[in-house]
């Protein structure tokens, strides 16, 4: 296991071997007071300081001849010398955590919203994107958790659902060019018993 701090993004990060034999990262954001978990190919995390590069040095030292092939924009902290950078390593290579948005899934804990209730609508709170939503509803805590079919949000950011039970769990998978997924608002209606 290895651990590091990213003061720029306000994260504490632990890289560890998971029970499946792969690697996972546990992330705590102290500004949001939230936890998340990520699957990774890196074998550890740490902090590094960067070496400064000139535009000419990118080609002569690093071998980049095409500016479009750079792993980060020219104004990124990666190219400014002496700047702290959160990084990882895989085998003998140092890696930075950049790139396109990763496929994510946010799963809520069980929500008990009355003995019999029906989830009818969900509105995920995601900036610059939309989402697909699945619901797992059950009557008893020891019932199997089985998510229903995915529903894509409309242009208004809403997903119409119909899932009855006592306990509800939602799975939200953000799509598009999103950067922050905050939560999901739901509408629930009581359901009569027989």
Backbone as a chain_set.jsonl record, in Angstrom:
{"seq": "XXXXXXXXXXXXXXXXXXXXXXXXXXXXXXXXXXXXXXXXXXXXXXXXXXXXXXXXXXXXXXXXXXXXXXXXXXXXXXXXXXXXXXXXXXXXXXXXXXXXXXXXXXXXXXXXXXXXXXXXXXXXXXXXXXXXXXXXXXXXXXXXXXXXXXXXXXXXXXXXXXXXXXXXXXXXXXXXXXXXXXXXXXXXXXXXXX", "coords": {"N": [[0.854, -1.172, 0.0], [0.437, 2.24, -0.723], [0.498, 5.769, -0.065], [-0.546, 9.17, -0.609], [-0.709, 12.781, -0.841], [-2.668, 15.165, -2.533], [-2.459, 18.361, -2.708], [-3.433, 20.308, -4.428], [-5.856, 19.445, -5.607], [-7.055, 18.814, -3.279], [-6.988, 16.215, -2.028], [-6.6, 13.054, -0.374], [-4.918, 10.103, -0.963], [-4.945, 6.593, -1.299], [-3.282, 3.771, -2.497], [-3.81, 0.424, -3.173], [-3.61, -3.213, -3.054], [-6.303, -5.026, -4.232], [-8.948, -7.423, -3.33], [-9.423, -8.931, -5.58], [-7.033, -9.228, -6.8], [-6.183, -7.178, -8.404], [-5.494, -3.615, -8.609], [-6.523, -0.931, -6.549], [-7.668, 2.402, -5.822], [-8.231, 4.399, -3.083], [-9.911, 7.319, -2.36], [-10.009, 10.345, -0.604], [-11.67, 13.355, -0.36], [-10.984, 16.197, 1.216], [-12.119, 18.718, 1.187], [-14.735, 18.428, 0.246], [-15.54, 16.478, 1.96], [-15.906, 13.786, 1.222], [-15.787, 10.377, 0.043], [-14.313, 8.144, -2.386], [-13.807, 5.416, -4.705], [-11.481, 3.917, -6.916], [-10.622, 1.958, -9.722], [-7.415, 0.897, -10.828], [-4.375, 0.795, -12.801], [-1.976, 1.44, -11.814], [0.804, 0.84, -9.604], [1.439, 2.146, -7.334], [1.343, 5.291, -5.491], [2.454, 8.718, -5.179], [4.338, 11.726, -4.525], [5.83, 14.13, -6.662], [8.336, 16.401, -7.867], [8.489, 18.677, -10.523], [10.629, 18.957, -13.416], [11.791, 21.8, -15.064], [10.957, 22.717, -18.42], [11.853, 23.956, -21.596], [10.334, 25.09, -24.653], [11.87, 24.135, -26.758], [13.207, 22.153, -25.393], [11.322, 20.211, -25.022], [11.347, 18.743, -27.342], [14.099, 17.991, -27.708], [14.9, 16.84, -25.236], [12.725, 15.263, -24.285], [11.662, 14.138, -26.573], [9.336, 14.856, -27.933], [7.906, 15.707, -30.876], [5.641, 16.603, -32.009], [3.283, 18.908, -31.099], [0.632, 18.321, -30.582], [0.758, 15.789, -29.577], [1.502, 15.939, -26.959], [1.201, 15.052, -23.491], [-0.087, 16.807, -21.819], [-1.402, 20.186, -21.637], [0.474, 23.105, -22.73], [0.558, 25.034, -20.713], [0.335, 23.629, -18.394], [1.009, 22.443, -15.045], [2.837, 20.419, -15.166], [4.981, 21.041, -16.851], [6.332, 23.171, -15.696], [9.086, 23.993, -13.824], [10.041, 22.663, -10.595], [7.55, 22.494, -9.418], [5.047, 21.04, -7.365], [3.62, 17.858, -7.876], [1.08, 15.503, -7.993], [1.398, 12.053, -8.42], [1.671, 8.762, -9.891], [3.021, 5.414, -10.028], [3.98, 2.823, -12.257], [5.363, -0.164, -12.625], [8.504, 0.606, -13.809], [7.883, 3.161, -14.522], [6.845, 6.559, -14.241], [3.684, 7.932, -13.771], [1.072, 10.235, -14.594], [-2.11, 11.397, -13.472], [-4.106, 11.987, -15.732], [-6.228, 12.733, -18.534], [-9.093, 11.561, -20.43], [-12.499, 11.678, -19.213], [-13.367, 9.142, -16.981], [-15.33, 6.15, -17.144], [-17.862, 6.111, -14.839], [-19.641, 5.082, -11.895], [-22.092, 5.883, -9.655], [-23.372, 4.837, -6.655], [-26.073, 4.899, -4.545], [-26.647, 4.628, -0.972], [-28.977, 2.372, 0.69], [-32.241, 3.648, 0.582], [-34.806, 4.348, 2.694], [-38.05, 5.028, 2.354], [-40.627, 5.146, 3.487], [-42.955, 2.51, 4.283], [-44.137, 1.169, 2.071], [-43.346, 2.246, -1.046], [-42.929, 4.095, -4.149], [-40.483, 4.801, -6.472], [-40.521, 7.376, -8.709], [-39.3, 9.3, -10.296], [-36.125, 10.601, -11.246], [-33.502, 12.949, -10.89], [-30.417, 13.519, -11.776], [-27.637, 15.326, -10.458], [-25.444, 16.668, -12.275], [-22.753, 18.299, -13.705], [-22.297, 19.677, -16.956], [-23.094, 17.368, -18.351], [-24.978, 14.291, -18.752], [-26.879, 11.417, -17.676], [-27.237, 7.863, -17.093], [-29.635, 5.916, -15.377], [-30.329, 3.475, -12.909], [-32.504, 1.509, -10.871], [-32.717, -0.287, -7.843], [-35.034, -1.875, -6.082], [-36.464, -3.2, -3.106], [-38.317, -5.246, -0.787], [-37.51, -6.311, 1.71], [-34.544, -6.16, 3.757], [-32.854, -8.357, 3.442], [-33.449, -9.297, 0.936], [-32.487, -9.994, -2.484], [-30.326, -7.717, -4.191], [-31.146, -6.249, -7.065], [-30.635, -4.495, -9.874], [-32.729, -2.657, -12.072], [-33.528, -2.039, -15.571], [-31.482, 0.277, -17.43], [-32.143, 3.763, -17.566], [-32.1, 6.548, -19.604], [-31.422, 9.992, -19.06], [-33.609, 12.728, -19.86], [-33.695, 15.638, -22.09], [-34.196, 17.61, -20.272], [-32.873, 16.701, -18.091], [-34.034, 14.667, -16.575], [-35.208, 11.478, -15.442], [-37.652, 9.206, -16.009], [-39.084, 6.845, -13.882], [-40.205, 3.72, -12.457], [-40.407, 2.029, -9.742], [-41.035, -0.129, -7.198], [-41.029, -0.665, -3.643], [-39.685, -1.125, -0.316], [-37.124, -0.42, 0.349], [-34.808, 1.432, -1.457], [-32.288, 1.675, -3.916], [-30.109, 3.568, -5.86], [-28.391, 3.645, -8.976], [-26.209, 5.656, -10.633], [-24.853, 6.574, -13.636], [-22.726, 8.785, -14.917], [-22.638, 10.569, -18.036], [-21.21, 12.013, -21.026], [-19.334, 15.125, -21.177], [-18.545, 15.54, -18.398], [-17.594, 16.918, -15.185], [-18.134, 17.149, -12.463], [-20.108, 15.241, -10.328], [-22.672, 15.465, -8.275], [-24.947, 14.477, -6.877], [-28.22, 12.941, -6.631], [-31.555, 13.824, -7.154], [-34.696, 12.608, -6.121], [-38.079, 11.608, -6.795], [-40.656, 10.356, -4.862], [-43.477, 8.305, -4.296], [-46.072, 7.415, -2.039], [-47.175, 4.029, -1.557], [-50.005, 2.023, -1.46], [-50.879, -0.674, 0.769], [-51.8, -4.189, 0.613]], "CA": [[0.0, 0.0, 0.0], [1.134, 3.523, -0.692], [-0.424, 6.883, 0.14], [-0.018, 10.478, -0.959], [-1.637, 13.903, -0.742], [-2.714, 16.094, -3.652], [-2.996, 19.599, -2.128], [-4.09, 21.113, -5.458], [-7.235, 18.977, -5.709], [-7.505, 18.583, -1.906], [-7.243, 14.78, -1.935], [-5.688, 12.088, 0.222], [-5.087, 8.952, -1.842], [-4.302, 5.337, -0.93], [-3.234, 2.778, -3.563], [-3.668, -0.863, -2.496], [-3.979, -4.41, -3.804], [-7.656, -5.416, -3.832], [-9.148, -8.859, -3.145], [-9.45, -9.578, -6.89], [-5.675, -9.298, -7.315], [-5.864, -5.94, -9.112], [-5.144, -2.473, -7.774], [-7.571, 0.063, -6.337], [-7.285, 3.642, -5.161], [-9.231, 4.977, -2.2], [-9.698, 8.762, -2.422], [-10.797, 11.178, 0.308], [-11.616, 14.786, -0.671], [-11.255, 16.847, 2.508], [-12.943, 19.908, 0.995], [-16.118, 17.969, 0.119], [-15.774, 15.468, 2.991], [-16.46, 12.652, 0.486], [-14.905, 9.273, -0.311], [-14.579, 7.427, -3.625], [-12.885, 4.321, -4.985], [-11.135, 3.873, -8.334], [-9.771, 0.859, -10.18], [-6.241, 1.49, -11.46], [-3.285, -0.075, -13.224], [-0.751, 1.878, -11.144], [1.182, 0.011, -8.47], [1.652, 3.005, -6.176], [1.162, 6.733, -5.654], [3.428, 9.523, -4.464], [4.434, 13.106, -4.998], [7.069, 14.422, -7.366], [8.481, 17.783, -8.313], [8.761, 18.651, -11.955], [11.776, 19.617, -14.015], [11.336, 22.788, -16.033], [11.293, 22.465, -19.813], [11.569, 24.983, -22.6], [9.663, 24.525, -25.818], [12.878, 23.361, -27.481], [13.549, 20.993, -24.576], [10.313, 19.166, -25.192], [11.768, 17.882, -28.451], [15.439, 17.425, -27.545], [15.022, 16.027, -24.026], [11.638, 14.305, -24.139], [11.375, 13.496, -27.842], [8.045, 15.251, -28.504], [8.053, 16.525, -32.077], [4.303, 17.069, -32.366], [2.655, 19.501, -29.915], [-0.643, 17.643, -30.332], [1.017, 14.517, -28.908], [1.876, 16.172, -25.565], [0.217, 14.49, -22.556], [-0.748, 17.901, -21.094], [-1.267, 21.459, -22.349], [1.751, 23.774, -22.462], [0.499, 25.814, -19.474], [0.118, 22.704, -17.287], [2.048, 22.404, -14.001], [3.794, 19.369, -15.509], [6.141, 21.573, -17.562], [6.952, 24.237, -14.917], [10.048, 23.383, -12.913], [9.943, 22.817, -9.155], [6.167, 22.466, -8.957], [4.59, 19.784, -6.807], [2.683, 17.149, -8.733], [0.643, 14.195, -7.527], [1.686, 11.1, -9.492], [1.695, 7.353, -9.553], [4.041, 4.681, -10.769], [3.651, 1.485, -12.726], [6.647, -0.77, -12.949], [9.565, 1.6, -13.687], [7.419, 4.395, -15.149], [6.055, 7.519, -13.489], [2.478, 8.282, -14.52], [0.223, 11.279, -14.019], [-3.524, 11.057, -13.597], [-4.742, 12.907, -16.67], [-6.909, 12.018, -19.593], [-10.522, 11.773, -20.575], [-13.324, 11.267, -18.089], [-13.484, 7.701, -16.846], [-16.688, 5.673, -16.91], [-18.074, 6.047, -13.405], [-20.953, 4.682, -11.41], [-22.355, 6.31, -8.288], [-24.448, 4.03, -6.091], [-26.528, 5.43, -3.264], [-27.003, 3.603, 0.023], [-30.41, 2.09, 0.716], [-33.096, 4.745, 1.011], [-36.099, 3.876, 3.182], [-38.905, 6.187, 2.148], [-41.972, 4.673, 3.795], [-42.994, 1.044, 4.206], [-44.361, 0.866, 0.66], [-43.188, 3.467, -1.835], [-42.558, 3.922, -5.552], [-39.621, 5.842, -7.039], [-41.129, 7.704, -10.001], [-38.507, 10.243, -11.084], [-34.782, 10.905, -10.735], [-32.799, 14.056, -11.542], [-29.023, 13.55, -11.329], [-26.991, 16.642, -10.411], [-24.169, 16.478, -12.958], [-22.463, 19.455, -14.554], [-21.825, 19.433, -18.326], [-23.339, 16.006, -18.805], [-26.242, 13.666, -18.406], [-26.613, 10.166, -16.973], [-28.183, 6.761, -17.126], [-30.006, 5.609, -13.994], [-30.973, 2.195, -12.628], [-33.015, 1.441, -9.505], [-32.915, -1.597, -7.223], [-35.988, -1.742, -4.98], [-36.782, -4.472, -2.478], [-39.196, -5.143, 0.389], [-36.768, -6.652, 2.926], [-33.103, -5.929, 3.621], [-32.141, -9.557, 3.011], [-33.783, -9.622, -0.459], [-31.4, -9.745, -3.439], [-30.258, -6.394, -4.811], [-31.138, -6.426, -8.519], [-30.943, -3.25, -10.556], [-33.556, -2.758, -13.274], [-32.942, -1.548, -16.814], [-30.984, 1.656, -17.421], [-32.983, 4.798, -18.169], [-31.305, 7.735, -19.931], [-32.105, 11.241, -18.717], [-34.128, 13.522, -20.98], [-32.999, 16.91, -22.3], [-34.377, 18.401, -19.033], [-32.089, 16.08, -17.03], [-34.922, 13.85, -15.744], [-35.419, 10.095, -15.862], [-38.903, 8.65, -15.482], [-38.872, 5.508, -13.34], [-41.292, 3.136, -11.686], [-39.823, 0.921, -9.005], [-41.726, -0.19, -5.91], [-40.427, -1.424, -2.562], [-39.466, -0.378, 0.93], [-35.744, 0.074, 0.284], [-34.436, 1.779, -2.835], [-30.878, 1.994, -4.152], [-29.974, 4.084, -7.22], [-27.093, 3.613, -9.646], [-26.133, 6.763, -11.576], [-23.639, 6.535, -14.46], [-22.631, 10.033, -15.683], [-22.198, 10.498, -19.43], [-20.883, 13.32, -21.584], [-18.088, 15.765, -20.769], [-18.824, 15.99, -17.046], [-16.471, 17.015, -14.254], [-18.625, 16.975, -11.091], [-21.38, 14.565, -10.107], [-22.92, 15.817, -6.875], [-25.941, 13.611, -6.263], [-29.419, 12.697, -7.415], [-32.839, 14.129, -6.522], [-35.694, 11.64, -6.535], [-39.455, 11.781, -6.371], [-41.18, 9.091, -4.347], [-44.891, 8.357, -3.933], [-46.47, 6.269, -1.182], [-47.929, 2.958, -2.222], [-50.87, 1.352, -0.501], [-50.659, -2.103, 1.001], [-52.966, -5.038, 0.391]], "C": [[0.895, 1.229, 0.0], [0.086, 4.617, -0.555], [0.262, 8.185, -0.223], [-1.123, 11.515, -0.812], [-1.52, 14.742, -2.003], [-3.312, 17.395, -3.125], [-3.706, 20.493, -3.147], [-5.567, 20.737, -5.555], [-7.844, 18.621, -4.353], [-7.911, 17.127, -1.677], [-6.184, 14.086, -1.093], [-5.974, 10.778, -0.502], [-4.292, 7.762, -1.319], [-4.403, 4.379, -2.102], [-2.971, 1.432, -2.887], [-4.064, -2.011, -3.42], [-5.35, -4.856, -3.309], [-7.79, -6.94, -3.779], [-9.203, -9.619, -4.458], [-8.06, -9.716, -7.5], [-5.254, -8.081, -8.114], [-5.486, -4.843, -8.131], [-6.339, -1.523, -7.702], [-6.98, 1.285, -5.666], [-8.472, 4.11, -4.342], [-8.914, 6.465, -2.092], [-10.599, 9.454, -1.406], [-10.583, 12.645, -0.072], [-11.972, 15.536, 0.598], [-12.063, 18.129, 2.369], [-14.434, 19.526, 0.921], [-16.529, 17.0, 1.22], [-16.442, 14.233, 2.375], [-15.37, 11.644, 0.145], [-15.281, 8.726, -1.681], [-13.514, 6.35, -3.805], [-12.702, 4.222, -6.487], [-10.33, 2.609, -8.604], [-8.613, 1.474, -10.951], [-5.27, 0.418, -11.934], [-1.98, 0.309, -12.542], [-0.477, 0.98, -9.942], [1.459, 0.836, -7.218], [1.407, 4.455, -6.52], [2.219, 7.457, -4.837], [3.398, 10.945, -4.969], [5.807, 13.298, -5.636], [7.153, 15.923, -7.569], [8.95, 17.74, -9.755], [10.063, 19.346, -12.301], [11.242, 20.596, -15.041], [11.805, 22.458, -17.438], [10.995, 23.701, -20.638], [10.849, 24.3, -23.756], [10.631, 23.669, -26.639], [13.23, 22.083, -26.725], [12.544, 19.869, -24.675], [10.713, 18.194, -26.295], [13.101, 17.209, -28.155], [15.546, 16.496, -26.343], [13.969, 14.921, -23.989], [11.238, 13.61, -25.437], [10.011, 13.818, -28.431], [8.278, 16.168, -29.697], [6.723, 17.119, -32.52], [3.631, 17.609, -31.112], [1.322, 18.849, -29.585], [-0.46, 16.328, -29.582], [1.403, 14.693, -27.439], [0.803, 15.623, -24.625], [-0.531, 15.565, -21.76], [-0.541, 19.188, -21.881], [0.019, 22.158, -21.917], [1.731, 24.608, -21.182], [0.243, 24.937, -18.25], [1.289, 22.753, -16.304], [3.141, 21.391, -14.316], [5.08, 19.924, -16.102], [6.886, 22.656, -16.787], [7.868, 23.606, -13.869], [9.772, 23.667, -11.448], [8.531, 22.804, -8.602], [5.812, 21.075, -8.448], [3.561, 19.161, -7.729], [2.355, 15.809, -8.096], [0.828, 13.215, -8.676], [1.581, 9.678, -8.971], [2.854, 6.692, -10.278], [3.507, 3.299, -11.118], [4.937, 0.896, -13.254], [7.73, 0.297, -12.768], [9.162, 2.951, -14.26], [6.628, 5.255, -14.176], [4.873, 7.92, -14.357], [1.754, 9.415, -13.808], [-1.226, 10.914, -14.302], [-4.226, 12.125, -14.419], [-5.511, 12.077, -17.677], [-8.386, 12.313, -19.623], [-11.262, 11.247, -19.353], [-13.523, 9.758, -18.12], [-14.949, 7.316, -16.66], [-16.878, 5.441, -15.416], [-19.479, 5.574, -13.098], [-21.056, 5.114, -9.956], [-23.541, 5.513, -7.777], [-24.802, 4.585, -4.723], [-26.642, 4.296, -2.251], [-28.505, 3.338, -0.064], [-31.166, 3.284, 1.268], [-34.43, 4.144, 1.44], [-37.035, 5.069, 3.205], [-40.368, 5.839, 2.412], [-42.03, 3.177, 3.575], [-43.223, 0.563, 2.78], [-44.266, 2.167, -0.113], [-42.738, 3.127, -3.246], [-41.676, 5.097, -5.964], [-40.135, 6.115, -8.439], [-40.254, 8.588, -10.889], [-37.147, 10.436, -10.432], [-34.184, 12.027, -11.574], [-31.358, 14.081, -11.025], [-28.459, 14.969, -11.407], [-25.572, 16.501, -10.948], [-23.925, 17.681, -13.848], [-21.903, 19.004, -15.9], [-22.054, 18.01, -18.811], [-24.723, 15.534, -18.455], [-25.912, 12.341, -17.727], [-27.594, 9.092, -17.391], [-28.4, 6.327, -15.686], [-30.674, 4.242, -13.941], [-31.42, 2.218, -11.164], [-33.103, -0.022, -9.078], [-33.813, -1.375, -6.017], [-36.273, -3.121, -4.412], [-37.603, -4.238, -1.221], [-38.434, -5.359, 1.69], [-35.284, -6.449, 2.695], [-32.35, -7.163, 3.138], [-32.558, -10.039, 1.625], [-32.579, -9.309, -1.35], [-31.486, -8.327, -3.997], [-30.104, -6.604, -6.305], [-31.563, -5.121, -9.168], [-31.769, -3.539, -11.806], [-32.807, -2.239, -14.491], [-32.49, -0.098, -16.664], [-31.964, 2.575, -18.131], [-32.103, 6.021, -18.384], [-32.098, 8.989, -19.598], [-32.525, 11.977, -19.982], [-33.307, 14.803, -21.135], [-33.167, 17.838, -21.094], [-33.607, 17.802, -17.86], [-32.909, 15.204, -16.102], [-35.029, 12.44, -16.323], [-36.692, 9.586, -15.201], [-38.681, 7.192, -15.099], [-40.168, 4.985, -12.737], [-40.74, 1.889, -11.032], [-40.368, 0.939, -7.586], [-40.961, -1.053, -4.917], [-40.364, -0.591, -1.302], [-38.092, 0.28, 0.91], [-35.376, 0.287, -1.18], [-32.949, 2.142, -2.879], [-30.769, 2.428, -5.6], [-28.539, 3.971, -7.705], [-27.114, 4.692, -10.719], [-24.795, 6.675, -12.303], [-23.579, 7.802, -15.304], [-22.115, 9.784, -17.095], [-21.895, 11.908, -19.915], [-19.565, 13.838, -21.038], [-18.246, 16.363, -19.372], [-17.55, 16.075, -16.213], [-16.897, 16.797, -12.809], [-19.983, 16.298, -11.097], [-21.666, 14.691, -8.617], [-23.884, 14.856, -6.199], [-27.104, 13.4, -7.199], [-30.643, 13.047, -6.571], [-33.844, 13.1, -7.024], [-37.08, 12.051, -6.056], [-40.003, 10.418, -6.017], [-42.637, 9.297, -3.98], [-45.21, 7.184, -3.022], [-47.29, 5.269, -1.974], [-48.766, 2.24, -1.167], [-50.55, -0.122, -0.382], [-51.932, -2.877, 0.735], [-53.175, -5.961, 1.558]], "O": [[1.954, 1.257, 0.628], [-1.08, 4.412, -0.892], [1.486, 8.299, -0.157], [-2.301, 11.184, -0.679], [-0.419, 15.002, -2.488], [-4.534, 17.538, -3.09], [-4.501, 21.35, -2.761], [-6.431, 21.614, -5.582], [-8.992, 18.186, -4.273], [-9.01, 16.836, -1.204], [-5.017, 14.478, -1.097], [-7.131, 10.382, -0.641], [-3.127, 7.892, -0.944], [-5.488, 4.186, -2.651], [-2.021, 1.303, -2.115], [-4.752, -1.819, -4.422], [-5.545, -5.044, -2.108], [-6.859, -7.662, -4.138], [-9.046, -10.84, -4.461], [-7.916, -10.26, -8.595], [-4.082, -7.957, -8.47], [-5.195, -5.111, -6.966], [-7.066, -1.343, -8.678], [-5.932, 1.216, -5.025], [-9.589, 4.205, -4.85], [-7.786, 6.839, -1.771], [-11.8, 9.19, -1.347], [-9.449, 13.121, -0.102], [-13.127, 15.522, 1.023], [-12.644, 18.588, 3.352], [-15.285, 20.225, 1.472], [-17.715, 16.725, 1.4], [-17.408, 13.699, 2.92], [-14.201, 11.992, -0.018], [-16.436, 8.829, -2.096], [-12.469, 6.366, -3.154], [-13.649, 4.418, -7.248], [-9.463, 2.235, -7.815], [-8.799, 2.467, -11.655], [-5.347, -0.734, -11.507], [-0.983, -0.403, -12.667], [-1.398, 0.429, -9.339], [1.692, 0.272, -6.149], [1.278, 4.814, -7.69], [2.809, 6.886, -3.919], [2.527, 11.318, -5.754], [6.802, 12.712, -5.209], [6.152, 16.63, -7.455], [9.719, 16.862, -10.145], [10.535, 20.215, -11.568], [10.338, 20.263, -15.808], [12.922, 21.975, -17.628], [10.009, 24.401, -20.406], [10.772, 23.072, -23.815], [10.258, 22.613, -27.15], [13.517, 21.054, -27.336], [12.875, 18.707, -24.44], [10.461, 16.992, -26.208], [13.235, 15.998, -28.326], [16.215, 15.466, -26.422], [14.289, 13.77, -23.692], [10.544, 12.594, -25.402], [9.562, 13.124, -29.344], [8.789, 17.277, -29.543], [6.698, 18.047, -33.328], [3.423, 16.862, -30.155], [0.92, 18.827, -28.422], [-1.417, 15.805, -29.011], [1.612, 13.702, -26.739], [-0.386, 15.718, -24.931], [-1.517, 15.253, -21.092], [0.378, 19.282, -22.694], [0.584, 21.845, -20.869], [2.792, 24.867, -20.613], [-0.04, 25.46, -17.172], [2.418, 23.064, -16.684], [4.251, 21.491, -13.792], [6.153, 19.359, -15.892], [7.988, 23.03, -17.19], [7.423, 22.752, -13.103], [9.328, 24.757, -11.088], [8.337, 23.079, -7.418], [6.22, 20.065, -9.022], [2.724, 19.861, -8.298], [3.255, 15.065, -7.704], [0.446, 13.522, -9.805], [1.424, 9.437, -7.774], [3.573, 7.333, -11.044], [2.711, 2.703, -10.392], [5.523, 1.399, -14.213], [7.864, 0.845, -11.673], [10.022, 3.808, -14.466], [5.838, 4.744, -13.382], [5.037, 8.214, -15.541], [1.814, 9.54, -12.585], [-1.521, 10.204, -15.263], [-4.853, 13.039, -13.883], [-5.442, 10.848, -17.661], [-8.871, 13.205, -18.927], [-10.719, 10.473, -18.565], [-13.814, 9.179, -19.167], [-15.721, 8.078, -16.078], [-16.144, 4.667, -14.802], [-20.382, 5.657, -13.931], [-20.216, 4.758, -9.129], [-24.603, 5.511, -8.399], [-23.942, 4.725, -3.853], [-26.724, 3.129, -2.634], [-29.216, 4.01, -0.811], [-30.787, 3.859, 2.289], [-35.109, 3.501, 0.639], [-36.843, 6.007, 3.978], [-41.246, 6.208, 1.631], [-41.261, 2.626, 2.787], [-42.554, -0.368, 2.333], [-45.032, 3.096, 0.143], [-42.238, 2.034, -3.514], [-42.072, 6.254, -5.823], [-40.187, 5.21, -9.271], [-40.446, 8.622, -12.104], [-37.033, 10.434, -9.206], [-34.333, 12.059, -12.795], [-31.105, 14.612, -9.944], [-28.779, 15.719, -12.329], [-24.627, 16.25, -10.199], [-24.781, 18.048, -14.653], [-21.123, 18.054, -15.966], [-21.269, 17.503, -19.612], [-25.541, 16.288, -17.926], [-24.792, 12.153, -17.252], [-28.645, 9.375, -17.967], [-27.478, 6.362, -14.871], [-31.476, 3.892, -14.807], [-30.793, 2.865, -10.325], [-33.512, -0.884, -9.856], [-33.398, -0.756, -5.038], [-36.319, -4.103, -5.153], [-37.581, -3.145, -0.656], [-38.686, -4.664, 2.674], [-34.811, -6.553, 1.563], [-31.311, -7.033, 2.489], [-32.081, -11.078, 1.17], [-31.753, -8.462, -1.011], [-32.574, -7.806, -4.242], [-29.067, -7.077, -6.768], [-32.709, -4.692, -9.03], [-31.544, -4.527, -12.504], [-31.595, -2.025, -14.441], [-33.049, 0.658, -15.869], [-32.54, 2.22, -19.159], [-31.437, 6.481, -17.457], [-33.306, 9.045, -19.828], [-31.887, 11.866, -21.03], [-32.343, 15.024, -20.402], [-32.368, 18.756, -20.91], [-33.673, 18.328, -16.75], [-32.526, 15.011, -14.948], [-34.95, 12.243, -17.535], [-36.789, 9.543, -13.974], [-38.159, 6.404, -15.887], [-41.116, 5.744, -12.534], [-40.615, 0.837, -11.659], [-40.182, 1.913, -6.856], [-40.327, -2.04, -5.291], [-40.919, 0.505, -1.232], [-37.921, 1.399, 1.395], [-35.608, -0.576, -2.026], [-32.432, 2.825, -1.995], [-31.275, 1.741, -6.488], [-27.594, 4.175, -6.944], [-27.949, 4.649, -11.623], [-23.735, 6.698, -11.677], [-24.292, 7.906, -16.302], [-21.276, 8.913, -17.324], [-22.286, 12.886, -19.277], [-18.769, 13.072, -20.496], [-18.095, 17.572, -19.195], [-16.561, 15.398, -16.492], [-16.104, 16.308, -12.005], [-20.9, 16.734, -11.794], [-20.976, 14.088, -7.795], [-23.655, 14.459, -5.057], [-27.005, 13.643, -8.401], [-30.756, 12.624, -5.421], [-33.85, 12.757, -8.206], [-37.23, 12.745, -5.05], [-39.843, 9.451, -6.761], [-43.003, 10.332, -3.422], [-44.684, 6.086, -3.206], [-47.996, 5.615, -2.922], [-48.262, 1.895, -0.098], [-50.021, -0.738, -1.307], [-53.014, -2.297, 0.641], [-54.114, -6.757, 1.555]]}, "num_chains": 1, "name": "protein.A"}
